[in-house]
Amino acid sequence: MVFPLEQLVQYNDNIYEITVAASTRAYQLAKVNDPEIEKNHDKVVCLAARQLFTNKVHYRIEKNS
């Protein structure tokens, strides 16, 4: 699967936030060697971005006090 570029272009929120979330999620997937990567023949970043855009994975910003 390719990077969900169309969804990225249509994204109306903070692009920096979604980029950081995708990067963090990609790191998590790679670290645990998630079987979904191999099953779908995806690049880790593409899979992470798709998970975020399809709301399979959610993120939140933590405020430092």
PDB file of N, CA, C, O and CB in Angstrom:
ATOM      1  N   MET A   1       0.851  -1.183   0.000  1.00  0.00           N
ATOM      2  CA  MET A   1       0.000   0.000   0.000  1.00  0.00           C
ATOM      3  C   MET A   1       0.891   1.238   0.000  1.00  0.00           C
ATOM      4  O   MET A   1       1.968   1.237   0.597  1.00  0.00           O
ATOM      5  CB  MET A   1      -0.965   0.002   1.229  1.00  0.00           C
ATOM      6  N   VAL A   2       0.451   2.259  -0.651  1.00  0.00           N
ATOM      7  CA  VAL A   2       1.215   3.499  -0.718  1.00  0.00           C
ATOM      8  C   VAL A   2       0.769   4.447   0.377  1.00  0.00           C
ATOM      9  O   VAL A   2      -0.263   4.241   1.015  1.00  0.00           O
ATOM     10  CB  VAL A   2       1.063   4.161  -2.093  1.00  0.00           C
ATOM     11  N   PHE A   3       1.545   5.471   0.582  1.00  0.00           N
ATOM     12  CA  PHE A   3       1.225   6.483   1.590  1.00  0.00           C
ATOM     13  C   PHE A   3      -0.106   7.141   1.240  1.00  0.00           C
ATOM     14  O   PHE A   3      -0.335   7.477   0.077  1.00  0.00           O
ATOM     15  CB  PHE A   3       2.356   7.550   1.689  1.00  0.00           C
ATOM     16  N   PRO A   4      -0.987   7.332   2.218  1.00  0.00           N
ATOM     17  CA  PRO A   4      -2.311   7.909   1.946  1.00  0.00           C
ATOM     18  C   PRO A   4      -2.239   9.407   1.667  1.00  0.00           C
ATOM     19  O   PRO A   4      -2.695  10.222   2.469  1.00  0.00           O
ATOM     20  CB  PRO A   4      -3.245   7.653   3.122  1.00  0.00           C
ATOM     21  N   LEU A   5      -1.665   9.753   0.532  1.00  0.00           N
ATOM     22  CA  LEU A   5      -1.412  11.152   0.184  1.00  0.00           C
ATOM     23  C   LEU A   5      -2.702  11.951   0.054  1.00  0.00           C
ATOM     24  O   LEU A   5      -2.758  13.099   0.497  1.00  0.00           O
ATOM     25  CB  LEU A   5      -0.627  11.234  -1.111  1.00  0.00           C
ATOM     26  N   GLU A   6      -3.738  11.370  -0.544  1.00  0.00           N
ATOM     27  CA  GLU A   6      -5.001  12.089  -0.711  1.00  0.00           C
ATOM     28  C   GLU A   6      -5.591  12.484   0.645  1.00  0.00           C
ATOM     29  O   GLU A   6      -6.107  13.591   0.800  1.00  0.00           O
ATOM     30  CB  GLU A   6      -6.007  11.228  -1.496  1.00  0.00           C
ATOM     31  N   GLN A   7      -5.514  11.588   1.616  1.00  0.00           N
ATOM     32  CA  GLN A   7      -6.024  11.899   2.945  1.00  0.00           C
ATOM     33  C   GLN A   7      -5.181  12.979   3.612  1.00  0.00           C
ATOM     34  O   GLN A   7      -5.704  13.815   4.349  1.00  0.00           O
ATOM     35  CB  GLN A   7      -6.052  10.640   3.812  1.00  0.00           C
ATOM     36  N   LEU A   8      -3.899  12.959   3.355  1.00  0.00           N
ATOM     37  CA  LEU A   8      -3.016  13.978   3.914  1.00  0.00           C
ATOM     38  C   LEU A   8      -3.344  15.352   3.337  1.00  0.00           C
ATOM     39  O   LEU A   8      -3.373  16.341   4.070  1.00  0.00           O
ATOM     40  CB  LEU A   8      -1.547  13.624   3.641  1.00  0.00           C
ATOM     41  N   VAL A   9      -3.589  15.422   2.043  1.00  0.00           N
ATOM     42  CA  VAL A   9      -3.917  16.686   1.388  1.00  0.00           C
ATOM     43  C   VAL A   9      -5.242  17.235   1.912  1.00  0.00           C
ATOM     44  O   VAL A   9      -5.391  18.447   2.064  1.00  0.00           O
ATOM     45  CB  VAL A   9      -3.984  16.500  -0.139  1.00  0.00           C
ATOM     46  N   GLN A  10      -6.198  16.358   2.188  1.00  0.00           N
ATOM     47  CA  GLN A  10      -7.515  16.779   2.648  1.00  0.00           C
ATOM     48  C   GLN A  10      -7.562  17.032   4.161  1.00  0.00           C
ATOM     49  O   GLN A  10      -8.581  17.490   4.679  1.00  0.00           O
ATOM     50  CB  GLN A  10      -8.540  15.734   2.274  1.00  0.00           C
ATOM     51  N   TYR A  11      -6.485  16.740   4.857  1.00  0.00           N
ATOM     52  CA  TYR A  11      -6.450  16.888   6.310  1.00  0.00           C
ATOM     53  C   TYR A  11      -6.513  18.362   6.679  1.00  0.00           C
ATOM     54  O   TYR A  11      -5.700  19.155   6.204  1.00  0.00           O
ATOM     55  CB  TYR A  11      -5.180  16.236   6.902  1.00  0.00           C
ATOM     56  N   ASN A  12      -7.473  18.739   7.524  1.00  0.00           N
ATOM     57  CA  ASN A  12      -7.693  20.152   7.847  1.00  0.00           C
ATOM     58  C   ASN A  12      -7.140  20.588   9.191  1.00  0.00           C
ATOM     59  O   ASN A  12      -7.169  21.777   9.509  1.00  0.00           O
ATOM     60  CB  ASN A  12      -9.142  20.443   7.815  1.00  0.00           C
ATOM     61  N   ASP A  13      -6.640  19.658   9.985  1.00  0.00           N
ATOM     62  CA  ASP A  13      -6.111  20.020  11.292  1.00  0.00           C
ATOM     63  C   ASP A  13      -4.615  20.302  11.194  1.00  0.00           C
ATOM     64  O   ASP A  13      -4.079  20.478  10.100  1.00  0.00           O
ATOM     65  CB  ASP A  13      -6.383  18.905  12.317  1.00  0.00           C
ATOM     66  N   ASN A  14      -3.958  20.343  12.328  1.00  0.00           N
ATOM     67  CA  ASN A  14      -2.539  20.661  12.405  1.00  0.00           C
ATOM     68  C   ASN A  14      -1.709  19.552  11.758  1.00  0.00           C
ATOM     69  O   ASN A  14      -1.658  18.434  12.271  1.00  0.00           O
ATOM     70  CB  ASN A  14      -2.111  20.868  13.868  1.00  0.00           C
ATOM     71  N   ILE A  15      -1.075  19.853  10.660  1.00  0.00           N
ATOM     72  CA  ILE A  15      -0.301  18.855   9.905  1.00  0.00           C
ATOM     73  C   ILE A  15       0.931  18.413  10.696  1.00  0.00           C
ATOM     74  O   ILE A  15       1.372  17.270  10.571  1.00  0.00           O
ATOM     75  CB  ILE A  15       0.126  19.427   8.532  1.00  0.00           C
ATOM     76  N   TYR A  16       1.485  19.312  11.507  1.00  0.00           N
ATOM     77  CA  TYR A  16       2.635  18.949  12.331  1.00  0.00           C
ATOM     78  C   TYR A  16       2.249  17.876  13.342  1.00  0.00           C
ATOM     79  O   TYR A  16       3.005  16.932  13.571  1.00  0.00           O
ATOM     80  CB  TYR A  16       3.195  20.185  13.053  1.00  0.00           C
ATOM     81  N   GLU A  17       1.075  18.021  13.945  1.00  0.00           N
ATOM     82  CA  GLU A  17       0.616  17.030  14.929  1.00  0.00           C
ATOM     83  C   GLU A  17       0.476  15.647  14.324  1.00  0.00           C
ATOM     84  O   GLU A  17       0.949  14.667  14.900  1.00  0.00           O
ATOM     85  CB  GLU A  17      -0.712  17.457  15.527  1.00  0.00           C
ATOM     86  N   ILE A  18      -0.165  15.555  13.173  1.00  0.00           N
ATOM     87  CA  ILE A  18      -0.390  14.250  12.551  1.00  0.00           C
ATOM     88  C   ILE A  18       0.931  13.647  12.079  1.00  0.00           C
ATOM     89  O   ILE A  18       1.095  12.427  12.075  1.00  0.00           O
ATOM     90  CB  ILE A  18      -1.373  14.377  11.369  1.00  0.00           C
ATOM     91  N   THR A  19       1.866  14.499  11.683  1.00  0.00           N
ATOM     92  CA  THR A  19       3.180  14.009  11.263  1.00  0.00           C
ATOM     93  C   THR A  19       3.941  13.415  12.440  1.00  0.00           C
ATOM     94  O   THR A  19       4.538  12.345  12.319  1.00  0.00           O
ATOM     95  CB  THR A  19       3.996  15.140  10.627  1.00  0.00           C
ATOM     96  N   VAL A  20       3.920  14.098  13.564  1.00  0.00           N
ATOM     97  CA  VAL A  20       4.579  13.591  14.774  1.00  0.00           C
ATOM     98  C   VAL A  20       3.896  12.307  15.248  1.00  0.00           C
ATOM     99  O   VAL A  20       4.563  11.354  15.652  1.00  0.00           O
ATOM    100  CB  VAL A  20       4.557  14.662  15.900  1.00  0.00           C
ATOM    101  N   ALA A  21       2.557  12.289  15.194  1.00  0.00           N
ATOM    102  CA  ALA A  21       1.818  11.091  15.606  1.00  0.00           C
ATOM    103  C   ALA A  21       2.160   9.907  14.703  1.00  0.00           C
ATOM    104  O   ALA A  21       2.348   8.795  15.198  1.00  0.00           O
ATOM    105  CB  ALA A  21       0.298  11.358  15.580  1.00  0.00           C
ATOM    106  N   ALA A  22       2.242  10.121  13.401  1.00  0.00           N
ATOM    107  CA  ALA A  22       2.578   9.042  12.465  1.00  0.00           C
ATOM    108  C   ALA A  22       4.000   8.546  12.698  1.00  0.00           C
ATOM    109  O   ALA A  22       4.262   7.344  12.647  1.00  0.00           O
ATOM    110  CB  ALA A  22       2.417   9.518  11.010  1.00  0.00           C
ATOM    111  N   SER A  23       4.899   9.460  12.950  1.00  0.00           N
ATOM    112  CA  SER A  23       6.287   9.085  13.215  1.00  0.00           C
ATOM    113  C   SER A  23       6.396   8.257  14.490  1.00  0.00           C
ATOM    114  O   SER A  23       7.099   7.247  14.529  1.00  0.00           O
ATOM    115  CB  SER A  23       7.167  10.333  13.323  1.00  0.00           C
ATOM    116  N   THR A  24       5.695   8.692  15.524  1.00  0.00           N
ATOM    117  CA  THR A  24       5.712   7.968  16.793  1.00  0.00           C
ATOM    118  C   THR A  24       5.086   6.589  16.637  1.00  0.00           C
ATOM    119  O   THR A  24       5.603   5.600  17.157  1.00  0.00           O
ATOM    120  CB  THR A  24       4.975   8.764  17.876  1.00  0.00           C
ATOM    121  N   ARG A  25       3.966   6.531  15.915  1.00  0.00           N
ATOM    122  CA  ARG A  25       3.294   5.249  15.696  1.00  0.00           C
ATOM    123  C   ARG A  25       4.172   4.320  14.859  1.00  0.00           C
ATOM    124  O   ARG A  25       4.228   3.121  15.134  1.00  0.00           O
ATOM    125  CB  ARG A  25       1.930   5.462  15.005  1.00  0.00           C
ATOM    126  N   ALA A  26       4.846   4.841  13.860  1.00  0.00           N
ATOM    127  CA  ALA A  26       5.735   4.024  13.038  1.00  0.00           C
ATOM    128  C   ALA A  26       6.857   3.426  13.885  1.00  0.00           C
ATOM    129  O   ALA A  26       7.229   2.266  13.706  1.00  0.00           O
ATOM    130  CB  ALA A  26       6.322   4.858  11.889  1.00  0.00           C
ATOM    131  N   TYR A  27       7.384   4.212  14.791  1.00  0.00           N
ATOM    132  CA  TYR A  27       8.420   3.721  15.700  1.00  0.00           C
ATOM    133  C   TYR A  27       7.875   2.572  16.553  1.00  0.00           C
ATOM    134  O   TYR A  27       8.541   1.552  16.732  1.00  0.00           O
ATOM    135  CB  TYR A  27       8.938   4.867  16.604  1.00  0.00           C
ATOM    136  N   GLN A  28       6.660   2.749  17.074  1.00  0.00           N
ATOM    137  CA  GLN A  28       6.050   1.696  17.890  1.00  0.00           C
ATOM    138  C   GLN A  28       5.874   0.407  17.089  1.00  0.00           C
ATOM    139  O   GLN A  28       6.201  -0.678  17.570  1.00  0.00           O
ATOM    140  CB  GLN A  28       4.693   2.163  18.436  1.00  0.00           C
ATOM    141  N   LEU A  29       5.360   0.530  15.875  1.00  0.00           N
ATOM    142  CA  LEU A  29       5.130  -0.640  15.030  1.00  0.00           C
ATOM    143  C   LEU A  29       6.438  -1.364  14.717  1.00  0.00           C
ATOM    144  O   LEU A  29       6.502  -2.592  14.763  1.00  0.00           O
ATOM    145  CB  LEU A  29       4.435  -0.228  13.731  1.00  0.00           C
ATOM    146  N   ALA A  30       7.467  -0.603  14.403  1.00  0.00           N
ATOM    147  CA  ALA A  30       8.756  -1.192  14.075  1.00  0.00           C
ATOM    148  C   ALA A  30       9.391  -1.858  15.291  1.00  0.00           C
ATOM    149  O   ALA A  30      10.006  -2.918  15.182  1.00  0.00           O
ATOM    150  CB  ALA A  30       9.690  -0.130  13.513  1.00  0.00           C
ATOM    151  N   LYS A  31       9.237  -1.231  16.432  1.00  0.00           N
ATOM    152  CA  LYS A  31       9.852  -1.738  17.660  1.00  0.00           C
ATOM    153  C   LYS A  31       9.292  -3.107  18.047  1.00  0.00           C
ATOM    154  O   LYS A  31      10.039  -3.980  18.490  1.00  0.00           O
ATOM    155  CB  LYS A  31       9.638  -0.747  18.804  1.00  0.00           C
ATOM    156  N   VAL A  32       7.982  -3.296  17.882  1.00  0.00           N
ATOM    157  CA  VAL A  32       7.364  -4.569  18.255  1.00  0.00           C
ATOM    158  C   VAL A  32       7.256  -5.531  17.072  1.00  0.00           C
ATOM    159  O   VAL A  32       6.732  -6.637  17.206  1.00  0.00           O
ATOM    160  CB  VAL A  32       5.984  -4.323  18.839  1.00  0.00           C
ATOM    161  N   ASN A  33       7.756  -5.100  15.919  1.00  0.00           N
ATOM    162  CA  ASN A  33       7.714  -5.908  14.694  1.00  0.00           C
ATOM    163  C   ASN A  33       6.292  -6.394  14.431  1.00  0.00           C
ATOM    164  O   ASN A  33       6.042  -7.595  14.321  1.00  0.00           O
ATOM    165  CB  ASN A  33       8.683  -7.114  14.798  1.00  0.00           C
ATOM    166  N   ASP A  34       5.375  -5.450  14.334  1.00  0.00           N
ATOM    167  CA  ASP A  34       3.951  -5.737  14.170  1.00  0.00           C
ATOM    168  C   ASP A  34       3.711  -6.607  12.931  1.00  0.00           C
ATOM    169  O   ASP A  34       4.196  -6.283  11.847  1.00  0.00           O
ATOM    170  CB  ASP A  34       3.149  -4.423  14.066  1.00  0.00           C
ATOM    171  N   PRO A  35       2.970  -7.701  13.082  1.00  0.00           N
ATOM    172  CA  PRO A  35       2.722  -8.606  11.952  1.00  0.00           C
ATOM    173  C   PRO A  35       1.913  -7.965  10.825  1.00  0.00           C
ATOM    174  O   PRO A  35       1.950  -8.448   9.693  1.00  0.00           O
ATOM    175  CB  PRO A  35       2.002  -9.837  12.438  1.00  0.00           C
ATOM    176  N   GLU A  36       1.186  -6.887  11.113  1.00  0.00           N
ATOM    177  CA  GLU A  36       0.404  -6.215  10.075  1.00  0.00           C
ATOM    178  C   GLU A  36       1.302  -5.608   8.993  1.00  0.00           C
ATOM    179  O   GLU A  36       0.875  -5.450   7.850  1.00  0.00           O
ATOM    180  CB  GLU A  36      -0.470  -5.124  10.699  1.00  0.00           C
ATOM    181  N   ILE A  37       2.529  -5.272   9.347  1.00  0.00           N
ATOM    182  CA  ILE A  37       3.481  -4.719   8.376  1.00  0.00           C
ATOM    183  C   ILE A  37       3.759  -5.763   7.290  1.00  0.00           C
ATOM    184  O   ILE A  37       3.676  -5.471   6.097  1.00  0.00           O
ATOM    185  CB  ILE A  37       4.812  -4.285   9.080  1.00  0.00           C
ATOM    186  N   GLU A  38       4.082  -6.959   7.717  1.00  0.00           N
ATOM    187  CA  GLU A  38       4.396  -8.039   6.781  1.00  0.00           C
ATOM    188  C   GLU A  38       3.149  -8.494   6.036  1.00  0.00           C
ATOM    189  O   GLU A  38       3.209  -8.779   4.840  1.00  0.00           O
ATOM    190  CB  GLU A  38       5.029  -9.222   7.520  1.00  0.00           C
ATOM    191  N   LYS A  39       2.028  -8.565   6.731  1.00  0.00           N
ATOM    192  CA  LYS A  39       0.783  -9.054   6.142  1.00  0.00           C
ATOM    193  C   LYS A  39       0.336  -8.175   4.971  1.00  0.00           C
ATOM    194  O   LYS A  39      -0.141  -8.684   3.956  1.00  0.00           O
ATOM    195  CB  LYS A  39      -0.319  -9.110   7.205  1.00  0.00           C
ATOM    196  N   ASN A  40       0.490  -6.873   5.111  1.00  0.00           N
ATOM    197  CA  ASN A  40       0.039  -5.941   4.079  1.00  0.00           C
ATOM    198  C   ASN A  40       1.163  -5.469   3.170  1.00  0.00           C
ATOM    199  O   ASN A  40       0.927  -4.673   2.262  1.00  0.00           O
ATOM    200  CB  ASN A  40      -0.615  -4.753   4.718  1.00  0.00           C
ATOM    201  N   HIS A  41       2.360  -5.938   3.396  1.00  0.00           N
ATOM    202  CA  HIS A  41       3.529  -5.532   2.595  1.00  0.00           C
ATOM    203  C   HIS A  41       3.684  -4.012   2.587  1.00  0.00           C
ATOM    204  O   HIS A  41       3.989  -3.409   1.558  1.00  0.00           O
ATOM    205  CB  HIS A  41       3.402  -6.056   1.147  1.00  0.00           C
ATOM    206  N   ASP A  42       3.468  -3.414   3.746  1.00  0.00           N
ATOM    207  CA  ASP A  42       3.526  -1.959   3.874  1.00  0.00           C
ATOM    208  C   ASP A  42       4.875  -1.491   4.377  1.00  0.00           C
ATOM    209  O   ASP A  42       5.620  -2.234   5.016  1.00  0.00           O
ATOM    210  CB  ASP A  42       2.438  -1.470   4.801  1.00  0.00           C
ATOM    211  N   LYS A  43       5.161  -0.265   4.079  1.00  0.00           N
ATOM    212  CA  LYS A  43       6.234   0.432   4.767  1.00  0.00           C
ATOM    213  C   LYS A  43       5.661   0.850   6.111  1.00  0.00           C
ATOM    214  O   LYS A  43       4.462   1.109   6.219  1.00  0.00           O
ATOM    215  CB  LYS A  43       6.775   1.672   3.937  1.00  0.00           C
ATOM    216  N   VAL A  44       6.484   0.918   7.111  1.00  0.00           N
ATOM    217  CA  VAL A  44       6.010   1.192   8.465  1.00  0.00           C
ATOM    218  C   VAL A  44       5.332   2.554   8.553  1.00  0.00           C
ATOM    219  O   VAL A  44       4.283   2.671   9.187  1.00  0.00           O
ATOM    220  CB  VAL A  44       7.170   1.122   9.455  1.00  0.00           C
ATOM    221  N   VAL A  45       5.896   3.575   7.942  1.00  0.00           N
ATOM    222  CA  VAL A  45       5.312   4.919   8.017  1.00  0.00           C
ATOM    223  C   VAL A  45       3.962   4.963   7.295  1.00  0.00           C
ATOM    224  O   VAL A  45       3.036   5.630   7.758  1.00  0.00           O
ATOM    225  CB  VAL A  45       6.277   5.962   7.407  1.00  0.00           C
ATOM    226  N   CYS A  46       3.846   4.267   6.180  1.00  0.00           N
ATOM    227  CA  CYS A  46       2.574   4.223   5.451  1.00  0.00           C
ATOM    228  C   CYS A  46       1.484   3.572   6.292  1.00  0.00           C
ATOM    229  O   CYS A  46       0.358   4.065   6.356  1.00  0.00           O
ATOM    230  CB  CYS A  46       2.738   3.464   4.128  1.00  0.00           C
ATOM    231  N   LEU A  47       1.823   2.477   6.926  1.00  0.00           N
ATOM    232  CA  LEU A  47       0.870   1.787   7.784  1.00  0.00           C
ATOM    233  C   LEU A  47       0.454   2.678   8.953  1.00  0.00           C
ATOM    234  O   LEU A  47      -0.731   2.763   9.277  1.00  0.00           O
ATOM    235  CB  LEU A  47       1.468   0.472   8.303  1.00  0.00           C
ATOM    236  N   ALA A  48       1.403   3.330   9.575  1.00  0.00           N
ATOM    237  CA  ALA A  48       1.114   4.216  10.705  1.00  0.00           C
ATOM    238  C   ALA A  48       0.194   5.360  10.274  1.00  0.00           C
ATOM    239  O   ALA A  48      -0.773   5.672  10.968  1.00  0.00           O
ATOM    240  CB  ALA A  48       2.423   4.779  11.299  1.00  0.00           C
ATOM    241  N   ALA A  49       0.487   5.975   9.148  1.00  0.00           N
ATOM    242  CA  ALA A  49      -0.341   7.080   8.658  1.00  0.00           C
ATOM    243  C   ALA A  49      -1.748   6.597   8.342  1.00  0.00           C
ATOM    244  O   ALA A  49      -2.726   7.264   8.679  1.00  0.00           O
ATOM    245  CB  ALA A  49       0.292   7.720   7.411  1.00  0.00           C
ATOM    246  N   ARG A  50      -1.853   5.444   7.697  1.00  0.00           N
ATOM    247  CA  ARG A  50      -3.172   4.906   7.370  1.00  0.00           C
ATOM    248  C   ARG A  50      -3.977   4.612   8.640  1.00  0.00           C
ATOM    249  O   ARG A  50      -5.180   4.866   8.687  1.00  0.00           O
ATOM    250  CB  ARG A  50      -3.032   3.629   6.522  1.00  0.00           C
ATOM    251  N   GLN A  51      -3.317   4.082   9.656  1.00  0.00           N
ATOM    252  CA  GLN A  51      -3.996   3.808  10.924  1.00  0.00           C
ATOM    253  C   GLN A  51      -4.535   5.090  11.545  1.00  0.00           C
ATOM    254  O   GLN A  51      -5.626   5.091  12.115  1.00  0.00           O
ATOM    255  CB  GLN A  51      -3.043   3.112  11.901  1.00  0.00           C
ATOM    256  N   LEU A  52      -3.792   6.160  11.443  1.00  0.00           N
ATOM    257  CA  LEU A  52      -4.242   7.438  11.998  1.00  0.00           C
ATOM    258  C   LEU A  52      -5.395   8.029  11.187  1.00  0.00           C
ATOM    259  O   LEU A  52      -6.384   8.487  11.761  1.00  0.00           O
ATOM    260  CB  LEU A  52      -3.078   8.431  12.049  1.00  0.00           C
ATOM    261  N   PHE A  53      -5.279   8.024   9.873  1.00  0.00           N
ATOM    262  CA  PHE A  53      -6.306   8.622   9.026  1.00  0.00           C
ATOM    263  C   PHE A  53      -7.612   7.832   9.037  1.00  0.00           C
ATOM    264  O   PHE A  53      -8.677   8.406   8.810  1.00  0.00           O
ATOM    265  CB  PHE A  53      -5.798   8.737   7.611  1.00  0.00           C
ATOM    266  N   THR A  54      -7.548   6.538   9.294  1.00  0.00           N
ATOM    267  CA  THR A  54      -8.768   5.721   9.354  1.00  0.00           C
ATOM    268  C   THR A  54      -9.281   5.584  10.784  1.00  0.00           C
ATOM    269  O   THR A  54     -10.231   4.846  11.046  1.00  0.00           O
ATOM    270  CB  THR A  54      -8.507   4.333   8.760  1.00  0.00           C
ATOM    271  N   ASN A  55      -8.651   6.292  11.690  1.00  0.00           N
ATOM    272  CA  ASN A  55      -9.037   6.284  13.109  1.00  0.00           C
ATOM    273  C   ASN A  55      -8.925   4.914  13.771  1.00  0.00           C
ATOM    274  O   ASN A  55      -9.611   4.639  14.755  1.00  0.00           O
ATOM    275  CB  ASN A  55     -10.446   6.780  13.250  1.00  0.00           C
ATOM    276  N   LYS A  56      -8.077   4.071  13.238  1.00  0.00           N
ATOM    277  CA  LYS A  56      -7.793   2.806  13.915  1.00  0.00           C
ATOM    278  C   LYS A  56      -6.955   3.069  15.163  1.00  0.00           C
ATOM    279  O   LYS A  56      -7.057   2.357  16.162  1.00  0.00           O
ATOM    280  CB  LYS A  56      -7.060   1.822  12.963  1.00  0.00           C
ATOM    281  N   VAL A  57      -6.132   4.100  15.083  1.00  0.00           N
ATOM    282  CA  VAL A  57      -5.290   4.520  16.196  1.00  0.00           C
ATOM    283  C   VAL A  57      -5.566   6.006  16.432  1.00  0.00           C
ATOM    284  O   VAL A  57      -5.644   6.793  15.488  1.00  0.00           O
ATOM    285  CB  VAL A  57      -3.756   4.249  15.904  1.00  0.00           C
ATOM    286  N   HIS A  58      -5.710   6.369  17.684  1.00  0.00           N
ATOM    287  CA  HIS A  58      -5.947   7.766  18.044  1.00  0.00           C
ATOM    288  C   HIS A  58      -4.737   8.293  18.812  1.00  0.00           C
ATOM    289  O   HIS A  58      -3.987   7.527  19.418  1.00  0.00           O
ATOM    290  CB  HIS A  58      -7.251   7.916  18.891  1.00  0.00           C
ATOM    291  N   TYR A  59      -4.564   9.590  18.776  1.00  0.00           N
ATOM    292  CA  TYR A  59      -3.474  10.203  19.530  1.00  0.00           C
ATOM    293  C   TYR A  59      -4.020  11.393  20.296  1.00  0.00           C
ATOM    294  O   TYR A  59      -5.085  11.925  19.984  1.00  0.00           O
ATOM    295  CB  TYR A  59      -2.310  10.635  18.593  1.00  0.00           C
ATOM    296  N   ARG A  60      -3.278  11.787  21.288  1.00  0.00           N
ATOM    297  CA  ARG A  60      -3.623  12.984  22.046  1.00  0.00           C
ATOM    298  C   ARG A  60      -2.331  13.713  22.401  1.00  0.00           C
ATOM    299  O   ARG A  60      -1.256  13.118  22.477  1.00  0.00           O
ATOM    300  CB  ARG A  60      -4.443  12.628  23.331  1.00  0.00           C
ATOM    301  N   ILE A  61      -2.469  15.000  22.612  1.00  0.00           N
ATOM    302  CA  ILE A  61      -1.317  15.810  22.992  1.00  0.00           C
ATOM    303  C   ILE A  61      -1.309  15.922  24.505  1.00  0.00           C
ATOM    304  O   ILE A  61      -2.299  16.324  25.117  1.00  0.00           O
ATOM    305  CB  ILE A  61      -1.358  17.224  22.318  1.00  0.00           C
ATOM    306  N   GLU A  62      -0.203  15.568  25.088  1.00  0.00           N
ATOM    307  CA  GLU A  62      -0.075  15.669  26.526  1.00  0.00           C
ATOM    308  C   GLU A  62       0.532  17.008  26.885  1.00  0.00           C
ATOM    309  O   GLU A  62       1.563  17.408  26.343  1.00  0.00           O
ATOM    310  CB  GLU A  62       0.771  14.519  27.086  1.00  0.00           C
ATOM    311  N   LYS A  63      -0.106  17.677  27.783  1.00  0.00           N
ATOM    312  CA  LYS A  63       0.377  18.977  28.243  1.00  0.00           C
ATOM    313  C   LYS A  63       1.365  18.775  29.382  1.00  0.00           C
ATOM    314  O   LYS A  63       1.071  18.067  30.346  1.00  0.00           O
ATOM    315  CB  LYS A  63      -0.799  19.882  28.693  1.00  0.00           C
ATOM    316  N   ASN A  64       2.514  19.385  29.275  1.00  0.00           N
ATOM    317  CA  ASN A  64       3.507  19.347  30.365  1.00  0.00           C
ATOM    318  C   ASN A  64       3.210  20.491  31.313  1.00  0.00           C
ATOM    319  O   ASN A  64       3.075  21.640  30.894  1.00  0.00           O
ATOM    320  CB  ASN A  64       4.979  19.445  29.816  1.00  0.00           C
ATOM    321  N   SER A  65       3.109  20.173  32.581  1.00  0.00           N
ATOM    322  CA  SER A  65       2.803  21.202  33.582  1.00  0.00           C
ATOM    323  C   SER A  65       4.055  21.748  34.197  1.00  0.00           C
ATOM    324  O   SER A  65       3.987  22.624  35.060  1.00  0.00           O
ATOM    325  CB  SER A  65       1.901  20.652  34.666  1.00  0.00           C
TER     326      SER A  65
END
